[in-house]
Structure formats: structure tokens, C-alpha cells
């Protein structure tokens, strides 16, 4: 059992976020800890902080449930990307994020 609850959160605006989903404070909100999203770059799909303008260490964002489309468990390769950035750092090596997210 992992010490983290790594989940894929889809927002109603289409943004996908991988985070440690912390216990929900109430029925109207969820807490996203250390959220990552993905950007398409020349090097392929790369993980990036959800908001590069805020302090990243142990960032917790409270999001109103009305902005959440769904929450689900991500593929192992995706949760490994999150773990490499915020977790223990012990993950399986994967060749390329482009094989995870199909573009076009």
C-alpha cells in the first residue's frame, strides 16, 4: 500500500492533473496535493507544475467539486512520473511519455 493516493483528476475545462488526492475536507471540495499537469514540447509530453508561480513543496490546492469532471486512478507510468517528482523517487523506468498520451 502506497503512502500516497495518486489520482488523475479531470477538470471541466479539460485540464488533466495528477496529484496526491488528500482526504476531502467537505462534500463540496477536494484537496490536490503536489499537482502536476502535462505539456506538449519538442521533447514530447513533459510533466510540469500545475502553476509555476507558486511554491511547489507540499502545495495543497482546494478545488470546488463543481470544477471536477472525474477522478480516477492513472496508468502506472503516469503515477510513476508523479512519484519521481514528489514521492520516494523509486519508480520503473519508461522510455517516453509520448507512448502514454496519444497525440492527434
N, C-alpha and C positions, 0 to 999 in steps of 0.2 A: 504494500500500500504506500503510495506516494504521500509525502507531506504537503503536496500542492494539489489543488483541484483545477488542473489546467483545462480550460474550456475555450471553445470557439464561439464568439458572440457576434451575431449579425445584427447590425442596427438597421432601422427602417430607411436610412439614407443610402444603404448598400455597402457601408463600410464593414469589413471583417476584422475582428480583433481577437487575438489570442492572449489570454491572461490567466492569472490565478483568481478564480471566482471565489471571493470571500463570502462567508455567511451573509445572507440578505438581512439588512437592518430592519426592514419592514416590508409589507406587501407591495409597496409602491416603488421600491428602489432595489438596485443590485450594486455591489461594490466590485470593481475591477481593479485588481492589484497588478502592478507592473505590466500594463497593456502594451502589446506590440501590434503593429499592422504591417502590411507588405507593400513595397513599391516596385514598379517595373523599371529596371535600369538597364544600361548597356550590358551589365554583367548578369542579367537575368532578374529573377524575382528575389528581392532582398528584404530582410526584416528591418523595420525602422520603428522608433518610438512613436506612440500614438500622437504625442505632442512634444516636439523637440524643444519647446520653450519653457518647460517646467523641469524641476528637479526629478531625476529618474529613480533614485534609490528608494525602494519601497513606496512608490507612488500608488495611492489609492484614489480612484475616482468613483464618486457616487453617480449612478446613471438611473434616471427615471425609467421604469419598466415600459412606459408608453413609447420609448425610443428603441426598445429591443424587439426585433422580429423573432429571433430564436436563439437558443443556447444549446450547444451540442458538444460532444467530445470530438476533438480534432484527430486527424490521422497522426500516427506515431511520429512521422517525420516532422510534422508541424509542431507537435508538443516538444520534440527534441530541440527545435530551434529556440523555443521559449526557455527550456531548461538550460541550454548553452548560455543564454544571456542572463538569466535570473536565478536558476536553480543550482543544483550541485555541480553542473558543468559536465557530468558524466553522461554522455549520450552516444548513440550509434552514429557512425559517420555515413552521411548520404552525399551522393555525388553532386546533386544540383537541385535547387528549389524549383526550377522550371519543370522538372518531371512531376512535381506535386501539383502545381497550379497550371492548368492548361490555358494558354493564351490564344484568343481568337477562336 
